[in-house]
Amino acid sequence: MIIPEYKKQLQTSLKKAQGTLSKVEKMIESEEYCPKIVQMISAAEGLLRGAKLKMLENHLQTCGHKKMASESEEDRAEFAKELVKILDVSSRK
């Protein structure tokens, strides 16, 4: 489940990122100044990073909340492992 407010924010961020990446593609085709292209790529990365964090926050407030409140130790342990994996993958460069 995605919190409705978060869903709108995610959709907006992703549309902006798509628009920014389309702009990057056009800038490359027209061979614009390299630092301008790098700046636009950084802007797209920032939008995607924000969307990723918002999605993680949503997961913690919905699925995570349920699993951590579970009486099942297995559910809680599974969620903790899942969270560690997400954070590990997210921190890779």
C-alpha positions in Angstrom: 0.0 0.0 0.0 1.3 3.4 -0.9 0.1 6.3 1.3 -2.0 8.6 -1.1 0.0 11.7 -0.3 3.2 9.9 -0.9 1.9 8.4 -4.2 1.3 11.9 -5.5 4.8 13.0 -4.4 6.4 10.0 -6.0 4.5 10.4 -9.3 5.5 14.1 -9.4 9.2 13.3 -8.7 9.3 10.5 -11.3 7.7 12.7 -14.0 10.2 15.5 -13.3 13.1 12.9 -13.4 11.8 11.6 -16.8 11.6 15.2 -18.1 15.1 15.9 -16.9 16.5 12.8 -18.5 14.7 13.7 -21.8 16.4 17.1 -21.6 19.8 15.4 -20.9 19.3 13.2 -24.0 18.6 16.3 -26.2 21.5 18.2 -24.7 23.8 15.3 -25.6 22.4 15.1 -29.1 23.1 18.8 -29.5 26.5 18.5 -27.9 25.9 21.2 -25.2 28.6 22.2 -22.8 29.6 19.1 -20.7 29.2 20.7 -17.2 25.6 21.7 -18.1 24.9 18.1 -19.0 26.5 16.8 -15.8 24.4 19.3 -13.8 21.2 18.1 -15.4 22.2 14.4 -14.7 22.8 15.4 -11.0 19.3 17.0 -10.9 17.8 13.7 -12.2 19.8 11.7 -9.6 18.5 14.0 -6.8 14.9 13.6 -7.9 15.3 9.8 -8.0 17.1 9.8 -4.6 14.2 11.7 -3.1 11.7 9.3 -4.6 13.6 6.4 -3.3 13.7 7.8 0.2 10.0 8.6 0.1 9.2 5.0 -1.0 11.3 3.7 1.8 9.5 5.9 4.3 6.2 4.6 3.0 7.4 1.1 3.4 8.4 1.7 7.0 5.1 3.3 7.8 2.9 0.6 6.1 4.5 -2.8 5.7 7.2 -2.3 8.2 4.9 -1.1 10.9 2.8 -4.2 10.5 5.7 -6.6 10.5 7.4 -5.0 13.5 4.1 -5.1 15.4 3.7 -8.8 14.5 3.7 -11.4 17.3 5.8 -13.6 15.0 9.5 -13.3 15.7 10.1 -14.7 12.2 8.2 -11.8 10.6 10.1 -9.2 12.6 13.5 -10.8 11.8 12.6 -11.1 8.1 11.7 -7.4 8.1 14.9 -6.4 9.8 16.9 -8.4 7.2 14.9 -6.9 4.4 15.6 -3.4 5.7 19.4 -4.0 6.1 19.5 -5.3 2.5 17.6 -2.2 1.2 20.0 0.1 3.0 23.0 -1.9 1.8 21.9 -1.7 -1.8 20.9 1.9 -1.5 24.3 3.0 -0.1 26.3 1.4 -3.0 27.9 3.7 -5.5 
